[in-house]
Amino acid sequence: MTLLEADIGTEYIIKDIVTHDDELDNFLFTLGCYTGEPITVISRKRNSCVVSIKDGRYNIDKYLAGAITV
């Protein structure tokens, strides 16, 4: 399942990230968003999700949330 389908407030482990963009992959890695890392969806809006990765909270768009498999 992707982050778009994940339950709010439940911690998941990232299984895969498929973006087809090396620059975006590197950016996510610098945020701590990579395979095997815990992630939690804090809230969901129409075109974005707020997620918690490590000690940070990030707002990611719908496209990116659909690219992260948990």
Secondary structure, DSSP 8 states (H G I E B T S, - for coil): -BTTTS-TT-EEE--EE--S-HHHHHHHHHHT--TT-EEEEEEE-SSEEEEEETTEEEEEEHHHHHHEE-
